[in-house]
Amino acid sequence: MTIQLPTSTSTSATVGTKIVLFDTTTQVTEMKTVDASTLTVGQGVVVSGTTNSDGSLTATSIQVRPARTGAPTGTAPATGQ
């Protein structure tokens, strides 16, 4: 497949197109908006936001990561509540 790279005003950004190769072993996921109440303890997430003066984080975006098959048991330590 060929993807269109985003337009950027940065002098170091790559623009144009990029050929992406994939096969039947490539994991393809679909992002969709879900209610925050669906988040569960131990679920993998990626959080973006602003760090507050007390060290907490005010999230502007939370991406839920798909469950990994064959992943080790246990969870990574949380850094904040």
DSSP file (Angstrom, degrees, kcal/mol; ACC not computed):
  #  RESIDUE AA STRUCTURE BP1 BP2  ACC     N-H-->O    O-->H-N    N-H-->O    O-->H-N    TCO  KAPPA ALPHA  PHI   PSI    X-CA   Y-CA   Z-CA
    1    1 A M              0   0    0      0, 0.0    19,-2.9     0, 0.0     2,-0.4   0.000 360.0 360.0 360.0 155.3    0.0    0.0    0.0
    2    2 A T  E     -A   19   0A   0     17,-0.2     2,-0.3    15,-0.0    17,-0.2  -0.976 360.0-162.3-117.1 130.4    1.1    3.6   -0.5
    3    3 A I  E     -A   18   0A   0     15,-2.5    15,-1.9    -2,-0.4     2,-0.6  -0.843  18.9-124.4-112.5 150.9    0.3    6.2    2.2
    4    4 A Q  E     -A   17   0A   0     -2,-0.3    13,-0.2    13,-0.2     3,-0.1  -0.825  27.1-137.1 -90.7 122.8    0.3   10.0    2.0
    5    5 A L        -     0   0    0     11,-3.1    11,-0.5    -2,-0.6    10,-0.1  -0.486  31.3 -94.4 -77.4 151.4    2.6   11.6    4.6
    6    6 A P        -     0   0    0      0, 0.0     2,-0.3     0, 0.0    -1,-0.1  -0.283  37.4-109.9 -66.0 150.0    1.2   14.6    6.4
    7    7 A T        -     0   0    0      8,-0.1     2,-0.3    -3,-0.1     8,-0.1  -0.614  43.4-174.7 -75.9 138.0    2.1   18.1    5.1
    8    8 A S        -     0   0    0     -2,-0.3     7,-0.0     2,-0.1     5,-0.0  -0.977  35.9-152.0-138.4 149.9    4.5   19.9    7.5
    9    9 A T        +     0   0    0     -2,-0.3     2,-0.2     3,-0.0    -1,-0.1   0.468  68.9 109.5 -93.9  -4.6    6.1   23.3    7.8
   10   10 A S    >   -     0   0    0      1,-0.1     3,-0.7     4,-0.1    -2,-0.1  -0.483  68.8-139.9 -71.9 140.0    9.1   21.8    9.7
   11   11 A T  T 3  S+     0   0    0      1,-0.2    -1,-0.1    -2,-0.2    -3,-0.0   0.700 101.9  48.3 -74.0 -18.2   12.3   21.8    7.7
   12   12 A S  T 3  S+     0   0    0      2,-0.1    -1,-0.2     0, 0.0     2,-0.1   0.445  87.6 110.1-100.4  -0.4   13.2   18.3    9.0
   13   13 A A    <   -     0   0    0     -3,-0.7     2,-0.5     1,-0.1    -5,-0.1  -0.428  67.0-125.6 -77.8 149.3    9.9   16.6    8.3
   14   14 A T        -     0   0    0     -2,-0.1     2,-0.3    -7,-0.1    -2,-0.1  -0.803  32.8-179.1 -91.6 132.7    9.4   14.0    5.6
   15   15 A V        +     0   0    0     -2,-0.5     2,-0.4    -8,-0.1    -8,-0.1  -0.857  38.2  47.8-127.4 164.6    6.7   14.8    3.1
   16   16 A G  S    S-     0   0    0    -11,-0.5   -11,-3.1    -2,-0.3     2,-0.3  -0.908  92.7 -35.5 113.4-137.0    5.3   12.9    0.1
   17   17 A T  E     -A    4   0A   0     -2,-0.4     2,-0.4   -13,-0.2   -13,-0.2  -0.845  42.6-156.5-126.5 162.9    4.4    9.2    0.1
   18   18 A K  E     -A    3   0A   0    -15,-1.9   -15,-2.5    -2,-0.3     2,-0.5  -0.995  17.0-132.4-141.1 132.4    5.7    6.1    1.6
   19   19 A I  E     -A    2   0A   0     -2,-0.4     2,-0.5   -17,-0.2   -17,-0.2  -0.739  23.4-161.4 -83.5 129.1    5.4    2.5    0.5
   20   20 A V        -     0   0    0    -19,-2.9     2,-0.4    -2,-0.5    -2,-0.0  -0.961   1.3-156.0-116.5 123.1    4.3    0.2    3.3
   21   21 A L        +     0   0    0     -2,-0.5     2,-0.3   -19,-0.0   -19,-0.0  -0.798  22.8 158.1 -98.1 139.0    4.8   -3.6    3.0
   22   22 A F        -     0   0    0     -2,-0.4     2,-0.2     4,-0.0    -2,-0.0  -0.979  15.9-170.9-153.1 162.8    2.7   -6.0    5.0
   23   23 A D    >   -     0   0    0     -2,-0.3     3,-1.6     0, 0.0    -2,-0.0  -0.689  52.3 -68.3-140.3-166.3    1.6   -9.6    5.0
   24   24 A T  T 3  S+     0   0    0      1,-0.3    -2,-0.0    -2,-0.2     0, 0.0   0.642 126.2  58.9 -69.0 -13.7   -0.8  -11.9    6.8
   25   25 A T  T 3  S+     0   0    0      2,-0.1     2,-0.3     0, 0.0    -1,-0.3   0.531  80.3 106.8 -90.6  -6.7    1.3  -11.7   10.0
   26   26 A T  S <  S-     0   0    0     -3,-1.6     2,-0.5     1,-0.1    -4,-0.0  -0.579  71.8-129.7 -75.5 128.2    0.9   -7.9   10.3
   27   27 A Q        -     0   0    0     -2,-0.3     2,-0.5     2,-0.0    -2,-0.1  -0.668  23.9-168.0 -79.2 126.7   -1.4   -6.9   13.1
   28   28 A V        -     0   0    0     -2,-0.5     2,-0.3     2,-0.0    -2,-0.0  -0.975   8.2-179.4-116.6 125.3   -4.0   -4.4   11.8
   29   29 A T        -     0   0    0     -2,-0.5     2,-0.5    37,-0.0    -2,-0.0  -0.864  19.8-138.8-123.6 158.8   -6.1   -2.5   14.4
   30   30 A E        -     0   0    0     -2,-0.3     2,-0.4     2,-0.0    -2,-0.0  -0.973  14.1-143.4-119.4 125.9   -8.9    0.0   14.2
   31   31 A M        +     0   0    0     -2,-0.5     2,-0.3    32,-0.0    32,-0.0  -0.707  27.0 168.3 -87.6 138.4   -9.0    3.0   16.5
   32   32 A K        -     0   0    0     -2,-0.4     2,-0.4     2,-0.0    -2,-0.0  -0.982  39.1-100.5-145.2 155.4  -12.5    4.1   17.6
   33   33 A T        +     0   0    0     -2,-0.3     2,-0.3     0, 0.0    -2,-0.0  -0.611  44.0 177.4 -78.0 130.9  -13.8    6.5   20.3
   34   34 A V        -     0   0    0     -2,-0.4     2,-0.2     2,-0.0    -2,-0.0  -0.902  36.1 -92.3-130.0 161.0  -15.1    4.7   23.4
   35   35 A D    >   -     0   0    0     -2,-0.3     3,-2.2     1,-0.1     4,-0.2  -0.493  31.8-125.5 -71.6 140.0  -16.5    6.0   26.7
   36   36 A A  G >  S+     0   0    0      1,-0.3     3,-1.7    -2,-0.2    -1,-0.1   0.740 105.6  73.3 -58.5 -23.6  -13.9    6.4   29.5
   37   37 A S  G 3  S+     0   0    0      1,-0.3    -1,-0.3     3,-0.0    -2,-0.0   0.640  83.5  69.1 -67.8 -12.4  -16.0    4.2   31.7
   38   38 A T  G <  S+     0   0    0     -3,-2.2    -1,-0.3     2,-0.1    -2,-0.2   0.589  74.0 108.9 -82.0  -9.4  -14.9    1.2   29.6
   39   39 A L    <   -     0   0    0     -3,-1.7     2,-0.3    -4,-0.2    25,-0.0  -0.436  52.8-165.6 -67.5 139.8  -11.3    1.5   30.9
   40   40 A T    >   -     0   0    0     -2,-0.1     3,-1.8     1,-0.0     2,-0.1  -0.903  29.2 -88.8-127.7 156.2  -10.3   -1.3   33.3
   41   41 A V  T 3  S+     0   0    0     -2,-0.3     3,-0.1     1,-0.3    -1,-0.0  -0.389 113.5  19.6 -60.3 133.0   -7.5   -1.9   35.8
   42   42 A G  T 3  S+     0   0    0      1,-0.3    -1,-0.3    -2,-0.1     2,-0.2   0.353  88.9 138.2  88.4  -5.3   -4.5   -3.5   34.1
   43   43 A Q    <   -     0   0    0     -3,-1.8     2,-0.4     1,-0.1    -1,-0.3  -0.511  59.0-113.2 -74.5 140.0   -5.5   -2.5   30.6
   44   44 A G        +     0   0    0     21,-0.3    21,-2.9    -2,-0.2     2,-0.3  -0.592  47.1 164.6 -75.9 128.7   -2.7   -1.3   28.3
   45   45 A V  E     -B   64   0B   0     -2,-0.4     2,-0.4    19,-0.3    19,-0.2  -0.955  34.2-143.8-139.8 158.8   -3.0    2.4   27.4
   46   46 A V  E     -B   63   0B   0     17,-2.2    17,-3.1    -2,-0.3     2,-0.4  -0.999  25.9-161.3-120.7 125.5   -0.9    5.2   25.9
   47   47 A V  E     -B   62   0B   0     -2,-0.4     2,-0.4    15,-0.2    15,-0.2  -0.907  11.5-174.3-115.6 134.1   -1.6    8.6   27.5
   48   48 A S  E     +B   61   0B   0     13,-2.7    12,-2.9    -2,-0.4    13,-1.9  -0.951  33.7  99.9-118.7 144.5   -0.9   12.1   26.2
   49   49 A G  E     -B   59   0B   0     -2,-0.4     2,-0.4    10,-0.3    10,-0.2  -0.978  65.7 -52.4 173.2-160.4   -1.5   15.2   28.2
   50   50 A T  E     -B   58   0B   0      8,-2.2     8,-2.8    -2,-0.3     2,-0.4  -0.913  42.5-128.5-112.9 131.1   -0.1   18.0   30.3
   51   51 A T  E     -B   57   0B   0     -2,-0.4     6,-0.2     6,-0.2     2,-0.1  -0.643  25.9-142.5 -78.7 130.7    2.0   17.4   33.5
   52   52 A N    >   -     0   0    0      4,-3.1     3,-2.2    -2,-0.4    -1,-0.0  -0.451  26.4-103.1 -89.0 165.0    0.6   19.3   36.5
   53   53 A S  T 3  S+     0   0    0      1,-0.3    -1,-0.1    -2,-0.1    -2,-0.0   0.754 121.5  55.7 -61.1 -25.3    2.8   20.9   39.2
   54   54 A D  T 3  S-     0   0    0      2,-0.0    -1,-0.3     1,-0.0     3,-0.1   0.390 122.4-104.1 -88.4   4.3    2.0   18.0   41.6
   55   55 A G  S <  S+     0   0    0     -3,-2.2    -2,-0.1     1,-0.3    -1,-0.0   0.280  82.6 124.8  93.0 -11.5    3.3   15.4   39.1
   56   56 A S        -     0   0    0     -5,-0.1    -4,-3.1    24,-0.1     2,-0.4  -0.238  56.7-125.6 -73.5 172.0   -0.1   14.2   38.0
   57   57 A L  E     -B   51   0B   0     -6,-0.2     2,-0.8    -3,-0.1    -6,-0.2  -0.982   5.5-149.9-125.7 128.6   -1.1   14.2   34.4
   58   58 A T  E     -B   50   0B   0     -8,-2.8    -8,-2.2    -2,-0.4     2,-0.2  -0.876  30.9-136.9 -94.4 110.5   -4.2   15.8   32.8
   59   59 A A  E     +B   49   0B   0     -2,-0.8   -10,-0.3   -10,-0.2     3,-0.1  -0.429  33.0 173.4 -74.4 137.0   -5.0   13.6   29.9
   60   60 A T  E    S+     0   0B   0    -12,-2.9     2,-0.3     1,-0.4   -11,-0.2   0.530  79.0  17.8-107.7 -18.4   -5.9   15.0   26.5
   61   61 A S  E     -B   48   0B   0    -13,-1.9   -13,-2.7     2,-0.0     2,-0.4  -0.965  58.5-171.6-154.2 134.7   -5.8   11.6   24.8
   62   62 A I  E     -B   47   0B   0     -2,-0.3     2,-0.6   -15,-0.2   -15,-0.2  -0.985  10.2-162.9-127.7 119.7   -5.9    8.0   26.0
   63   63 A Q  E     -B   46   0B   0    -17,-3.1   -17,-2.2    -2,-0.4     2,-0.5  -0.908  13.5-141.2-104.4 122.4   -5.3    5.3   23.4
   64   64 A V  E     -B   45   0B   0     -2,-0.6   -19,-0.3   -19,-0.2    -2,-0.0  -0.696  17.8-141.2 -81.7 127.4   -6.4    1.8   24.5
   65   65 A R        -     0   0    0    -21,-2.9   -21,-0.3    -2,-0.5     3,-0.1  -0.682  22.4-106.5 -89.8 142.0   -3.8   -0.8   23.3
   66   66 A P        -     0   0    0      0, 0.0    -1,-0.1     0, 0.0     2,-0.1  -0.337  42.5 -95.7 -65.0 148.3   -5.1   -4.1   22.0
   67   67 A A        -     0   0    0      1,-0.1     2,-0.5   -24,-0.0   -24,-0.0  -0.400  40.1-129.6 -62.1 138.4   -4.6   -7.1   24.2
   68   68 A R    >   -     0   0    0     -3,-0.1     3,-1.0    -2,-0.1     2,-0.4  -0.799  12.6-137.4 -95.3 129.5   -1.4   -9.0   23.3
   69   69 A T  T 3  S+     0   0    0     -2,-0.5     0, 0.0     1,-0.2     0, 0.0  -0.676  89.6  16.1 -83.0 138.6   -1.7  -12.7   22.8
   70   70 A G  T 3  S+     0   0    0     -2,-0.4    -1,-0.2     1,-0.2     3,-0.1   0.609  90.7 150.6  76.8  11.5    1.2  -14.7   24.4
   71   71 A A    <   -     0   0    0     -3,-1.0    -1,-0.2     1,-0.1    -4,-0.0  -0.420  55.0 -94.7 -74.3 151.7    2.2  -11.7   26.5
   72   72 A P        -     0   0    0      0, 0.0    -1,-0.1     0, 0.0     2,-0.1  -0.283  46.0-105.1 -60.9 151.9    3.8  -12.4   29.9
   73   73 A T  S    S+     0   0    0     -3,-0.1     2,-0.1     2,-0.0     0, 0.0  -0.394  81.1  48.3 -76.4 159.1    1.4  -12.4   32.8
   74   74 A G  S    S-     0   0    0     -2,-0.1     2,-0.3     2,-0.0     0, 0.0  -0.329  78.9 -95.6 100.4 173.7    1.4   -9.5   35.2
   75   75 A T        -     0   0    0     -2,-0.1     3,-0.1   -32,-0.0   -32,-0.1  -0.925  28.8-106.6-130.4 155.5    1.2   -5.7   34.6
   76   76 A A        -     0   0    0     -2,-0.3   -34,-0.1   -34,-0.1     2,-0.1  -0.493  51.2 -91.7 -74.2 149.5    3.7   -2.9   34.4
   77   77 A P        -     0   0    0      0, 0.0     2,-0.2     0, 0.0    -1,-0.1  -0.372  42.0-121.7 -64.1 140.1    3.8   -0.6   37.3
   78   78 A A        -     0   0    0     -3,-0.1     2,-0.4    -2,-0.1     3,-0.1  -0.539  12.8-152.4 -80.5 147.5    1.5    2.4   37.0
   79   79 A T        -     0   0    0     -2,-0.2     2,-0.2     1,-0.1    -1,-0.1  -0.674  69.4  -7.7-119.3  75.8    2.9    5.9   37.2
   80   80 A G              0   0    0     -2,-0.4    -1,-0.1     1,-0.1   -24,-0.1  -0.414 360.0 360.0 122.4 162.5    0.1    8.0   38.5
   81   81 A Q              0   0    0     -2,-0.2    -1,-0.1    -3,-0.1   -25,-0.1   0.337 360.0 360.0-119.9 360.0   -3.6    7.7   39.2
